[in-house]
Amino acid sequence: MRTAPLTVQARHDALEALRASADRGNELDVLVIGGGVTGAGIALDAVSRGLSTAVVEGQDWASGTSSRSSKLVHGGLRYLQMLDFTLVREALTERDLLITRLAPHLVKPVSFLYPLENRVWERAYVGAGVALYDTLATVSGTRRAMPLHRHLTRKGMERLFPDLRHDAAIGAVRYWDASVDDARLVETLVRTAVSYGAHAASRTQVVDLQTTPGGAVTGAEIVDLETGEHLDVRARAVINATGVWTEQTEALAGTDGGLRVLASKGIHIVVPRSRIAGETGLILQTEKSVLFIIPWSRYWVIGTTDTPWEQELTHPVATSADIDYVIDHANSVLSRPISREDVIGSWAGLRPLLQPEVKAGTSSAKVSREHTVASPTPGLTVIAGGKLTTYRVMAKDAVDFAIGSRATSLPSITHDLPLVGAEGLAVFQRQAKAIGARYGWDRPRMDHLLHRYGSLLGELIDLVDAQPSLGAPLVNAPAYIGAEVVYAASHEGALHLDDVMMHRTRLNYEQADRGVGALEEIADLVAPVLGWDEETRTREIAAYRARAEAEDAAALEPDDASAEQVRLQVTDLSPLQPLAKRETV
């Protein structure tokens, strides 16, 4: 397989292909709107069937929900309480496919404790549920990817999680799921699709859908947000995978039909790993849903919340009340309570909650408990709902519906299509010790690099061989080496400093200063790759500083409305106002 980099030139070539599609006879088979995990999965599914495919995204790849999740790939243990066995089995099948075949470098096992309170019946009830969870994974048809669950006494529980309060539980059930860097999963999906021939353009916004006099969708008008150029794109099928922007995109077709989607906000906080003594995660029942305490890299990720969101969709923010809620619920079981001073980062994301009814005149093709595929008008397919874990199934369903009867002769093959970085991973894992010795990278550094890049690590090594200084850690962000920053711009499609800080690295929320201290160094590495002059470099640094200041200010506000107002006031100072303020489809 030829692994294609996401470069500025590749984006330019994609826009050229989109421009050429306007000529009769050059129409695309599939145009995908939305570059989150669902849209990226659809692009890969479509191009791997032999269909000419393009995917466009108004922001950076994964900028919405798909970079703001709980970063878990899981079956959904809580759905067993709802007796939704089919959904759980489907998710467990996808989880195990990702961890064994499709993306073993990105998706890693993580264990959780389900603490048991002092109730006679609880151990049997929870144990039976988790046993069923394991059984549904076993019958999924794939080889077992996770250990079986275990019952733990109080002493066994305390050995695994010393900071679990002694009186919080009489014991626990330990079970396994998986974690993932969600933004990297999306970028990897896009890159895999491009490697098979798809055209991909981020920072490219759909502003209108083209229709026939009878209302059938035949393409879209898009605008390159980097240059302001408008382009007409023709496609035999247009697929709307825009999540919380679903209804806005539907409306561009001039139809009242479609799916109904509401936005619900969930937030997470980040705490240093050293602050809480534990070797495994926790899952806690709350009055609203569940709370996870997740071991993730050098940190604990704790969340989430579930509250209605009625503000602007592009930049949800965590409020003071949100952060306090998560801290309070975590402290209900921690022997050493955490405080606001322990929180080094946070993020907020919007879940696209699919409403059960479809709008009048809509043809609904497939309905599951989690996602729906429908058509509000001929030529336009809409998919909404779902979860990160089942993105591949959602993509298959969307493409099946979009191409109709052709799906019989062009079935999906993504269940057997490893993502870039997966093939050859085992070789690099066996060579890890020698590679580390050669470049001065210790085992944690090698684990970090292999987890992020898999067998694509060879491309980073090429950068270091050409410029040895890139093998050294960043001075003010030592978790990353310089080659990772250069690679973000040279191979991973980053166009702005914001893209590097938010989605190629996690500096926005894994350092207390949101990575601001490393901005100058990172800008110096990115500027030559992207061809920035000094004015552009200065503007990019100022734009990210404004974002960081806005998010910090918003986190001190008590509610969404006031946090949004503060964020807008601060962000308005940014030299990149169009990037910071525009609404995206």
N, C-alpha and C positions, 0 to 999 in steps of 0.2 A: 504494500500500500504506500502510495506517495503521500507524505504528510505535508500538507500545504500550510504555510504560515499565514496568519492574519496580519497583513501589512497595510500601510497606506496605499501602496500600489494595488494590492488585491482589492481594497475597497473601491478604488478608482475603476478598476476593471469590472467590478460588480455593477457599479452605476452605469458603465458603458453598456453592459448586457441588458440592464433594465431599460435604458434608453432605446436600444435596438429592438426591444420587444414590441415597441409601438408600431413597427413596420408589419404590414400584413404578411402572414406566414411565419413570423418570428415570435409569435405569442409564447409565453411561458406556459407550461402545464400547470404549475402551482405557484402562487404568490402567497407567502406567509406573512401576516402582520403580527409582530410581537416577538421580541427576542428574549423572553424568559425561558424557563425550562420546557414548557409545553411547546412554544413556537420553535425552539431549537430542536426539540425532539421530532416535531413534524417535518422540519426541513430535512433532517437526516433520514426519516422514514421515506419521505417522498423521493429524494434523490437516489436512495438505494434501491428503489423500485424501477429506476431508469427514467424518471420523470424530470424534465427541465424545471428547476426549482430556484426560487429566490426567497430570502427572508430579510425583512427590514425591521429596524428597531429605532424608535424615536430618541432614546437615550443611549447609554452604554449597554452592552449585553448584561442581562440579569439585574438591571438597575431597580426593578420593582420588587415584587414579592420574592422572586427567586434568589435574591441575595440577602434576604431579611428573615429567613425561616429559623426554626430551631436547629437546623443543620443535622437532622436525623433522617436516616433511611430506615423506616420501620413499618411493621405490619399494622400497627394501630391496636394495641392491646385493649384500649378502652372500647373499641367497637364490638368486642366479644360480649360486653355487658348489654349491648343492643341486639345481640344474637345475629349479627351480620357476618356470618361465616364466609360467605362468598367474597365479600370485600376484603376480609382479613387474609384469606388464602391468596387472593390476587396480589395484594401488597407484599405478602411474604415471598411469593414467587419472584416478584420483581426485585425485592431486597436481595434475595440470594443470587439472582442472575447478575446483579451489579457487583456483588462482592466476590463472585467466583469467576465470572467470565467477561462482563462488559467493562467494568471499571475498577478492578481490584486495587489499583494504585490510589484511587480517590476515596473509595468507600471502605471503612475499617470497622471491625467489630468493636462494640463497647457494651459492657455489662451494666445492669441496673439492679438496685435493691428495691424491692417493694416492701416497705416496713409493715409489720403486722402489729395491730393494736391488741390489747388484752381482751380478745373475744374468743370464745371457745370455738365458734364455727368458722372464724375468718381464715385460719390456715388451710382448712379443707377447701373452702370456697375459692380462695385466691389460688391455691395450689392446683385445683382442678382447671381453673381458667388458664393458667400459664401452661399447664400440661397440654391443654387443647391447642394453645398457641404453638407449642413445639410440634404437635401432631400435624397441624395444618401446614407447617413448613415442610415437614417430612413428606407429605403426600403431594407436594407441589411439582414433583417430577425432576427436580434438580438435586444434586448431591448436597448433603447436609453442610451448611456453611457456618453454623453456630453450635456451640456446646448446648447440651440440654440444661434445663433449669435445675436449681438445687434449693432445698430448704436449709435455712441456717438458724441455729440457735442464737440467743442474744450474744453469747461470747463470739460466735463465728461472725455475726453481723458487726460487732464492735472491732474485730480484727481488720475487717475490710474497710470500715468507715469509723475510725476512732472519734471523729467529731460529731457523730450522731448522738444526740442526747440520750443518756442512759434510760430515762423513763419514757422515751418517745415510742418505743416498740418492744415487744417481747421476743422478736426474731424477725426474719425476713425471708422472702423468696428472691433468689438471684436468677435473673434471666438475661438474654442477650438480644441486642438489636445492632444497629450500625450508625456511624456518623459520617458526615461528608462536608467538605467546603462547598456550599451550594453554588456560589458564584463561579468557582472553578469548574464544577460539573457543567454548567451552562456554556462557559467559554469552550470547554472541551467538546461538547456536543456540536457547537457551531463549527469549530475547527475540523471536526470529523466530517461534517456535512460538506464543508468547502473542499476537503481533500478528495471527496467523491464527486465533485463537480458542481455543488450548489453555489449560488451567488449570495453573498452576505454583506449587508451595509448597515452599520450602526449609525447613530445620529442622523437618521433618515426618517422623516415623519410623513405619514399618510394624512393628507389634508382633505381628500375627497375620494369617493368611489365612483367609477365610471359605470354607467348603466345604459342599456338599450331603451328605446321608447316604451317597451313593455315592462321595464324594471329589472331585467336580468343584469347582474353585475358582470362586467367584462374586463375590469382592471382597476387601476387606481391612479390618482395624481399624488406624487410624492414630492417632498422638498428636501434637498440636501442641506441640512442645518449648518454645515461647515461653510458653505458658499452662498446659500440662499437660492440656488438654482432649482427650478421646478421641472419635473419630468413626468411624462405620461407612460404608464406601464400597462401592457395588456397581458391577460392571463386567462386561461380556460377555467381555472378554479382559483378563487381567493379564499383563504382560510384566516379567520379572525381569532387570534389566540392572545388577546390583550388583557386578560385578567380583570382587574378592577376597572379597566377602561372599556370593557366589552360593550356596554350600551352606547357609549359615545361613538365607538367605531361602527356599530350597527346603524346608527343614525345617519352616517355619511352616505348610506345607500338610499336614503330617502324613504325608508320603509318603517312602519310602526311595529313590525314583527321582530322576533328575536328572543333572546334569553334575558332574564332579569338577574342582576348581580349587585349585591350590597358589599360595602367594604367594612371589615372589622379589623381593628388594630390590635396587634400583639407586640409586646416589647420584651427584650432580653437585656440582662446586665452581664458584665464581664468582671470577674474577680480573680486575682492571682491564684495560681494553683497552690502556692505555699500557704495561703490564708486559711484553707479548709483541709484538714487531714482526712484523706479518703482515697481509696484505690479504685472505686467504682462509682457509677452514677446513682442518683436517687430519683424515684418517681413518687410523687405525693398527690393524693386526692385533695382537691380544694372544693369550696362551695360552688364554684363555677365550672371547673374543668379539672385539669391536672397541672402540676408544676414539676418541671424537670430541673435537676441539678446535674449538669453534664460535664464530665471531664473532657476537655477539648484542648489539645496542644498544651501550652504552658498555663492554661487558664481553666476556670470553671465558667460555664455559661449557664445562667439561671433564668428561667422564664416558663410560662409566658402569661400574658394577660389576654383578655377577649372583650373589647369594648367597641361600641359603634364609632365609626369615623365619618364626620360630616364636613371636614375641611378639604383643602386642596389635596389632590391625590399623589402628586409627584414626590413630595418630601415629608412623609409623616415623621413625627418626632416623639420621643419619650418625654413625658412630663414628670415633675417632681412626685405627683401622686402615683403615677405608674411605677416609678422606681421604688418608692416606699412600700407599695403593695407587694412587690416581688421580694423585697428584703424581709418584710414582716412574715410572709409565708415561709420563706427559707428558715428564718430564725425560730419558727415554731418547732423545728426538729434539730437545730444545731446547738451543740453544747457551748460553742464559742460564737455568740451572735456576731454577724457582720453589720457594718454601718455604711453610711454614704461615703465615708472616707476610704473604704475598701474597694469601692466601685471605680474601676479604671476606664470603663467604656460601657456604651449601651447602643442599642439600635431599635428602631421601630419599623414594623412592616405591616402591610395591609393584606388580609386574607380576602380573596374573592369568594364571597358566600353566594353560591348558586341558589336562587329561589325556586321553589318547587313548580311554580306555574310558568308556562311559556306564553309569550305575547300572542295575540290573535293572529291567525294566518301563518303561523310558523309550523314547518314540517320538522318534527322531532324524530331523529333516526335511532338514537340509542340513549337509554337512560339508565344510569347506575346510581347508587346512593351518593356517590361522590362527584360524578361529572356527567354532563349531557352534551351531545352533539346534535346540532339542529341547523335548519336553513330558513332564514326569514324571507329569502327571495332567491330565485335561481342564480347559480353562479357563486353564491356566498355561503360558506360553511362557518358556523360559529361553534366554538368549544369553550366551556367554562366549568368551574368547579375543580375537583380533583385535588391531588396532593403531589408533592415532589417525587415521592417514592414510585408512583404509578405513571410518571410522565410518558413512558414508552407505550403503555396501553392506551393512554389518551391520544397520543400521536397516531397510533395505528387506527383507532376508531375514527379520528378526524379525516385521515387520508382515505380510508375505506369509503367513507360517505362522500367525500369530495369527488372521487373518481368513479363512483357508482359501480356499474357492472364490470369495469376494467379491473377492479380489485380481485376478481376471481383468477384472472390470468397474471396479475401482478401483485401477489400477496406480500405482506410485510416480512422482512427478513431480519429486522433489528434485534430479535432475540438472540441472534447468533453473530452479531457484528460488534466486535470489541471497539471501544473508543480509542482515539490516539493516546499513546502512552501505555496502553495495556499490553500490547504484543511486545514480547521481549522483556517484560518487567522482571521475570524470574532471573534472567541473565544478569541484569543490573543489580538485583538483590544479592546475588552470589558474588558479584564483583565489588560490592559496597565497601568492604574493608580496604581493599587495595586502592580504590578510587579515593577514599577518605585520606589514606596515608599519603597519596600523591599530591593532594591539594590542601592538606592541612585541615580537613573537615572531620570533626569528631562524630561519634555515632549518632547523637541527637541531631546534628546537622544533616547527616546522610539520611536519617529517617525523615526529616523535614523535606528534603529535596525529592526523595523518592515518592513520598506521599503526594507532593504537589505535581510532579512532572512524570513519574513513572519512567518508561524507557526514553521519553523525550529529554531526560537528563543529559543525554549525549549532545544535544544541541546547546545546552548551557555550557557544557565542558568545552565545546568548540569556541564559545565566546571567551572563556577564561584562558584557553590556550593562545588565542589571538591577543588577549590583553590581560595578563596575569593579575593585575590589580583588581579585576572584577571578581576574583575568587575570595576577596576579603569581606568581612562583615561591614555593613554600613556603620558609620561612627555613631549616629544617633538613632539607629534602628537595627541593633546587632542581630536580631532574629533573621535578617535577610542579608544575602550577599549582593554585591553590586550587579552581578550577572542577571539576577532575577528582575531587577528594575529595567535593565536594558532589554531583556527578553520580553517583558510586558509590552514594550513599544515595538520591538522588531518582529515578534512572532505571535503575540496574543491580542492584537487589535486595540491596544490602548491608544487613544487619541489625545487625551488630556491628563493633566496631573491628577485631577479628580478620579479618573478611571484607575490609575495606579494605586492611589491611596484607599479607595473604597472597595475595589473588586479584584485587582490582580494581587494586591497584598491586603492585609486586614488592619492596616495601621490606624485607620479612623477610629476603631474601637478597641484595639489591643494595646494602646499606649495612652497614658493619662492625658497627654497633650494632643491626642488625636493625630500624632505623627508630625505635628507642625515643626518640631525641632529637626526633623530630617528633610524638610522640604527643599532646602537649598541644595543639599547633596543629591537628592533624587532628581531635582530639576536639571542639574548639571549632567546627569547620566542620560536623561530622556531627551533633552534638547537636541543633541546632534542627530539622534535617530529620527526624530520627527521634523527636523529642519527648522527649529525655532530660532528666531533672532532674539536679541536681548529684550526688546519690547514685549514679545510674546511670552518669553520666560517670566518676566516680571508680572505680566497680567495673570498668568496661570497660577503663580504663587499667591498673588493677592486674592484670586478667586477661591482657592482652597482655604486660605486663612479665614476668609469671610464665612465660608460654610462651617468651618470648625467653631468659629465664634458664635454663629447663629445656633448651632446645635447645643453648645454649652449653655447659652442663655436660655434656650427653650426648656432645657432640663431643670431649670429652677422655677418654672411656672407651674401653677397648680392644676391647670386644665388645658384641653386641646386648643380651645379658641385663643386663649391668651398666649400659649406657647407658639401657635402659628403666627400670631401678630408680631411677636418678638422676632421670630425667625425671619419673617419678611422684611422687617425694619432693618435688621442687620445685613441680610443678604442683598438688599437693595444697594448696599455700598460696594458690591462686587463689580470689578471691571468687566466681568463676564455675565452681565445681567441677563442676556437672552438664554444662556445655558442654565443659569440658576433659577429663572422664573418661568420658563415656558411650560405649558401644559403639553403632555405627550400622549400620542396615540400609537 
